[in-house]
Amino acid sequence: MPTRVIRALIVAAAVAVASPSARGQAPAAGTLARTADGRPDLSGIWQVFSTANWNIQGHQAQEGVQGGQSVVEGNEIPYQPWALAKQKENFVKRMTADPETQCFLPGVPRIMYIPLPFQIVQVPSKMVMLFEYAHAIRHIYTNGNEHPAGHIDWWLGDSRGRWDGDTFVVDSIHFNEDTWFDRAGNFHSDELHVVERFTPMGPDHITYQVTIEDPKVFTRPWKMSMPIYRRKEANAQLLEYECYAFKWEKYYPYPGLW
């Protein structure tokens, strides 16, 4: 198991001692669990149930793809003319060109609504998100530190969080240009700036709102939103979805290596 996973699991185990929701247990019905400093306790296992991973805009059903409603405000993505042409090109080649099909990390915000669960572990200095997809980990620092100087190319960017009342606000920059928002070819550049707002609407769901800004690709900022639901199974836990394991012979074609 990678060292980064071991470190994150140690953190999770430590928090679980003090926080029932960190172990996947929901607070009592109708109540909102809070940490010792009065902040909403978002710890637990969560998942988005939508078709946004396939297409963040409204779309008809296709073979193997459920039809879905738009999560984009106004169902409009304000591409610059050249970028709209690029998106259409991506769409034609989507089944092989989508970076997620090549086992790359999905990027932000896509990793939040890829159709697999994730776990939030909340500690005073940061929010840690553990994803079932490829053992990915997001560290969202809440200690007041600024983003490091850059530009730096990271798959999940650099994330800094703060509280606005009961809403957790996350500002992320320092992305590479190698991820898409969905399987439909909606894309961005390395100037992507993402602001996420996590607002608990009760013990078992969060309203997730995202503002996207990228002056290289879009003519203006735009938004999307969707609910995130708490997994309610008594034994809810993260399992494994290791993309490379399903394509082992492709990436390691020599039998002697496996």
C-alpha positions as a Python dict, from the first residue, in 0.01 Angstrom:
ca = {
    (1, 'M'): (0, 0, 0),
    (2, 'P'): (141, 344, -90),
    (3, 'T'): (291, 545, 198),
    (4, 'R'): (49, 834, 138),
    (5, 'V'): (-247, 599, 190),
    (6, 'I'): (-102, 463, 512),
    (7, 'R'): (-52, 817, 645),
    (8, 'A'): (-409, 915, 558),
    (9, 'L'): (-552, 603, 718),
    (10, 'I'): (-362, 677, 1039),
    (11, 'V'): (-520, 1022, 1044),
    (12, 'A'): (-862, 868, 981),
    (13, 'A'): (-818, 621, 1265),
    (14, 'A'): (-719, 897, 1504),
    (15, 'V'): (-1020, 1110, 1419),
    (16, 'A'): (-1256, 811, 1438),
    (17, 'V'): (-1185, 779, 1810),
    (18, 'A'): (-1334, 1123, 1875),
    (19, 'S'): (-1589, 1156, 1596),
    (20, 'P'): (-1863, 895, 1535),
    (21, 'S'): (-1937, 1037, 1190),
    (22, 'A'): (-1576, 979, 1088),
    (23, 'R'): (-1650, 608, 1114),
    (24, 'G'): (-1939, 643, 869),
    (25, 'Q'): (-2203, 673, 1144),
    (26, 'A'): (-2453, 951, 1080),
    (27, 'P'): (-2561, 1189, 1358),
    (28, 'A'): (-2909, 1149, 1499),
    (29, 'A'): (-3192, 1228, 1258),
    (30, 'G'): (-3261, 1600, 1225),
    (31, 'T'): (-2940, 1710, 1394),
    (32, 'L'): (-2617, 1843, 1249),
    (33, 'A'): (-2305, 1703, 1412),
    (34, 'R'): (-2048, 1965, 1509),
    (35, 'T'): (-1685, 1960, 1606),
    (36, 'A'): (-1550, 2089, 1937),
    (37, 'D'): (-1509, 2439, 1788),
    (38, 'G'): (-1871, 2448, 1669),
    (39, 'R'): (-1810, 2386, 1299),
    (40, 'P'): (-2028, 2138, 1109),
    (41, 'D'): (-1866, 1795, 1122),
    (42, 'L'): (-1857, 1672, 762),
    (43, 'S'): (-1673, 1352, 849),
    (44, 'G'): (-1815, 1038, 696),
    (45, 'I'): (-1860, 855, 367),
    (46, 'W'): (-2036, 1045, 90),
    (47, 'Q'): (-2128, 1006, -276),
    (48, 'V'): (-2282, 1205, -561),
    (49, 'F'): (-2558, 1023, -749),
    (50, 'S'): (-2587, 1193, -1087),
    (51, 'T'): (-2477, 1156, -1448),
    (52, 'A'): (-2235, 1451, -1427),
    (53, 'N'): (-1933, 1225, -1473),
    (54, 'W'): (-2064, 1144, -1821),
    (55, 'N'): (-2179, 1493, -1910),
    (56, 'I'): (-2221, 1792, -1681),
    (57, 'Q'): (-2475, 1934, -1926),
    (58, 'G'): (-2817, 1788, -2001),
    (59, 'H'): (-2795, 1489, -2235),
    (60, 'Q'): (-2999, 1209, -2385),
    (61, 'A'): (-2942, 845, -2303),
    (62, 'Q'): (-2682, 662, -2510),
    (63, 'E'): (-2571, 302, -2510),
    (64, 'G'): (-2427, 243, -2166),
    (65, 'V'): (-2498, 601, -2054),
    (66, 'Q'): (-2808, 711, -1866),
    (67, 'G'): (-2975, 1033, -1977),
    (68, 'G'): (-2929, 1316, -1734),
    (69, 'Q'): (-3016, 1670, -1642),
    (70, 'S'): (-2762, 1951, -1639),
    (71, 'V'): (-2569, 2040, -1325),
    (72, 'V'): (-2443, 2356, -1499),
    (73, 'E'): (-2620, 2681, -1417),
    (74, 'G'): (-2829, 2768, -1722),
    (75, 'N'): (-2694, 2455, -1898),
    (76, 'E'): (-2441, 2681, -2072),
    (77, 'I'): (-2062, 2656, -2064),
    (78, 'P'): (-1920, 2986, -2195),
    (79, 'Y'): (-1639, 2858, -2416),
    (80, 'Q'): (-1426, 3086, -2628),
    (81, 'P'): (-1478, 3000, -2999),
    (82, 'W'): (-1155, 2803, -3034),
    (83, 'A'): (-1228, 2614, -2712),
    (84, 'L'): (-1580, 2520, -2824),
    (85, 'A'): (-1430, 2367, -3137),
    (86, 'K'): (-1183, 2177, -2919),
    (87, 'Q'): (-1463, 2048, -2696),
    (88, 'K'): (-1649, 1915, -2998),
    (89, 'E'): (-1332, 1740, -3113),
    (90, 'N'): (-1290, 1591, -2766),
    (91, 'F'): (-1648, 1466, -2772),
    (92, 'V'): (-1593, 1272, -3094),
    (93, 'K'): (-1289, 1098, -2943),
    (94, 'R'): (-1427, 1081, -2588),
    (95, 'M'): (-1420, 703, -2536),
    (96, 'T'): (-1042, 690, -2573),
    (97, 'A'): (-929, 1051, -2528),
    (98, 'D'): (-1089, 1110, -2187),
    (99, 'P'): (-791, 1113, -1946),
    (100, 'E'): (-997, 916, -1693),
    (101, 'T'): (-1014, 622, -1936),
    (102, 'Q'): (-634, 622, -1926),
    (103, 'C'): (-634, 588, -1547),
    (104, 'F'): (-523, 944, -1474),
    (105, 'L'): (-668, 1119, -1171),
    (106, 'P'): (-999, 1285, -1263),
    (107, 'G'): (-904, 1630, -1136),
    (108, 'V'): (-1117, 1881, -944),
    (109, 'P'): (-1413, 1909, -937),
    (110, 'R'): (-1469, 1586, -1131),
    (111, 'I'): (-1326, 1365, -860),
    (112, 'M'): (-1609, 1485, -635),
    (113, 'Y'): (-1882, 1349, -865),
    (114, 'I'): (-1717, 1049, -1024),
    (115, 'P'): (-1964, 766, -941),
    (116, 'L'): (-1769, 622, -648),
    (117, 'P'): (-1780, 707, -276),
    (118, 'F'): (-1528, 915, -86),
    (119, 'Q'): (-1458, 973, 281),
    (120, 'I'): (-1408, 1305, 459),
    (121, 'V'): (-1181, 1315, 762),
    (122, 'Q'): (-1197, 1649, 943),
    (123, 'V'): (-921, 1767, 1175),
    (124, 'P'): (-845, 2122, 1299),
    (125, 'S'): (-567, 2197, 1050),
    (126, 'K'): (-717, 2046, 734),
    (127, 'M'): (-991, 1845, 569),
    (128, 'V'): (-871, 1516, 420),
    (129, 'M'): (-1071, 1346, 145),
    (130, 'L'): (-1000, 980, 71),
    (131, 'F'): (-1137, 854, -260),
    (132, 'E'): (-1222, 502, -364),
    (133, 'Y'): (-1093, 589, -712),
    (134, 'A'): (-725, 489, -729),
    (135, 'H'): (-665, 556, -358),
    (136, 'A'): (-660, 929, -439),
    (137, 'I'): (-623, 1173, -150),
    (138, 'R'): (-709, 1544, -132),
    (139, 'H'): (-560, 1760, 142),
    (140, 'I'): (-753, 2083, 197),
    (141, 'Y'): (-554, 2302, 436),
    (142, 'T'): (-749, 2516, 683),
    (143, 'N'): (-459, 2659, 885),
    (144, 'G'): (-468, 2998, 710),
    (145, 'N'): (-164, 2942, 490),
    (146, 'E'): (-173, 3082, 138),
    (147, 'H'): (-126, 2884, -184),
    (148, 'P'): (243, 2820, -258),
    (149, 'A'): (406, 3034, -524),
    (150, 'G'): (374, 2887, -869),
    (151, 'H'): (263, 2792, -1124),
    (152, 'I'): (272, 2425, -1017),
    (153, 'D'): (117, 2142, -1220),
    (154, 'W'): (-84, 1910, -995),
    (155, 'W'): (-362, 1669, -1088),
    (156, 'L'): (-582, 1777, -797),
    (157, 'G'): (-442, 2127, -760),
    (158, 'D'): (-359, 2299, -432),
    (159, 'S'): (-661, 2350, -206),
    (160, 'R'): (-709, 2596, 81),
    (161, 'G'): (-1026, 2594, 290),
    (162, 'R'): (-1210, 2833, 521),
    (163, 'W'): (-1551, 2851, 688),
    (164, 'D'): (-1819, 3100, 587),
    (165, 'G'): (-2074, 3039, 860),
    (166, 'D'): (-2171, 2673, 819),
    (167, 'T'): (-2042, 2658, 461),
    (168, 'F'): (-1698, 2515, 393),
    (169, 'V'): (-1535, 2714, 112),
    (170, 'V'): (-1241, 2567, -81),
    (171, 'D'): (-1019, 2769, -315),
    (172, 'S'): (-805, 2559, -553),
    (173, 'I'): (-541, 2654, -811),
    (174, 'H'): (-218, 2503, -951),
    (175, 'F'): (-380, 2248, -1183),
    (176, 'N'): (-235, 2081, -1488),
    (177, 'E'): (-431, 2093, -1814),
    (178, 'D'): (-465, 1717, -1846),
    (179, 'T'): (-807, 1652, -1693),
    (180, 'W'): (-1163, 1693, -1819),
    (181, 'F'): (-1480, 1785, -1635),
    (182, 'D'): (-1662, 1483, -1778),
    (183, 'R'): (-1662, 1211, -2043),
    (184, 'A'): (-1821, 1455, -2292),
    (185, 'G'): (-1492, 1637, -2347),
    (186, 'N'): (-1555, 1952, -2143),
    (187, 'F'): (-1207, 2071, -2055),
    (188, 'H'): (-992, 2348, -1905),
    (189, 'S'): (-636, 2484, -1915),
    (190, 'D'): (-366, 2509, -1650),
    (191, 'E'): (-514, 2845, -1545),
    (192, 'L'): (-817, 2671, -1393),
    (193, 'H'): (-939, 2829, -1069),
    (194, 'V'): (-1203, 2636, -873),
    (195, 'V'): (-1404, 2762, -575),
    (196, 'E'): (-1617, 2496, -403),
    (197, 'R'): (-1885, 2553, -139),
    (198, 'F'): (-1996, 2263, 82),
    (199, 'T'): (-2315, 2356, 269),
    (200, 'P'): (-2467, 2088, 497),
    (201, 'M'): (-2847, 2085, 458),
    (202, 'G'): (-2899, 1829, 733),
    (203, 'P'): (-2714, 1529, 873),
    (204, 'D'): (-2720, 1331, 549),
    (205, 'H'): (-2674, 1563, 254),
    (206, 'I'): (-2458, 1854, 144),
    (207, 'T'): (-2527, 2110, -125),
    (208, 'Y'): (-2215, 2121, -340),
    (209, 'Q'): (-2166, 2438, -548),
    (210, 'V'): (-1871, 2502, -777),
    (211, 'T'): (-1752, 2818, -952),
    (212, 'I'): (-1519, 2763, -1248),
    (213, 'E'): (-1287, 3031, -1382),
    (214, 'D'): (-1032, 2991, -1660),
    (215, 'P'): (-955, 3296, -1877),
    (216, 'K'): (-768, 3084, -2131),
    (217, 'V'): (-1075, 2876, -2214),
    (218, 'F'): (-1394, 3053, -2100),
    (219, 'T'): (-1535, 3400, -2159),
    (220, 'R'): (-1657, 3433, -1798),
    (221, 'P'): (-1683, 3233, -1475),
    (222, 'W'): (-1962, 2973, -1460),
    (223, 'K'): (-2120, 2752, -1197),
    (224, 'M'): (-2252, 2406, -1133),
    (225, 'S'): (-2419, 2247, -831),
    (226, 'M'): (-2545, 1911, -708),
    (227, 'P'): (-2626, 1732, -381),
    (228, 'I'): (-2382, 1499, -207),
    (229, 'Y'): (-2542, 1220, -4),
    (230, 'R'): (-2418, 1038, 303),
    (231, 'R'): (-2384, 662, 254),
    (232, 'K'): (-2623, 516, 509),
    (233, 'E'): (-2529, 148, 509),
    (234, 'A'): (-2441, 25, 855),
    (235, 'N'): (-2109, -108, 726),
    (236, 'A'): (-2034, 174, 479),
    (237, 'Q'): (-1667, 177, 387),
    (238, 'L'): (-1437, 255, 98),
    (239, 'L'): (-1344, -42, -116),
    (240, 'E'): (-1095, -40, -404),
    (241, 'Y'): (-1117, 86, -758),
    (242, 'E'): (-762, 63, -889),
    (243, 'C'): (-789, 151, -1256),
    (244, 'Y'): (-444, 24, -1350),
    (245, 'A'): (-523, -320, -1212),
    (246, 'F'): (-796, -360, -1475),
    (247, 'K'): (-551, -281, -1753),
    (248, 'W'): (-245, -456, -1614),
    (249, 'E'): (-148, -623, -1940),
    (250, 'K'): (-175, -293, -2129),
    (251, 'Y'): (66, -109, -1900),
    (252, 'Y'): (287, -408, -1819),
    (253, 'P'): (278, -623, -2135),
    (254, 'Y'): (563, -856, -2037),
    (255, 'P'): (439, -1175, -1861),
    (256, 'G'): (760, -1201, -1665),
    (257, 'L'): (663, -885, -1474),
    (258, 'W'): (338, -1032, -1348),
}
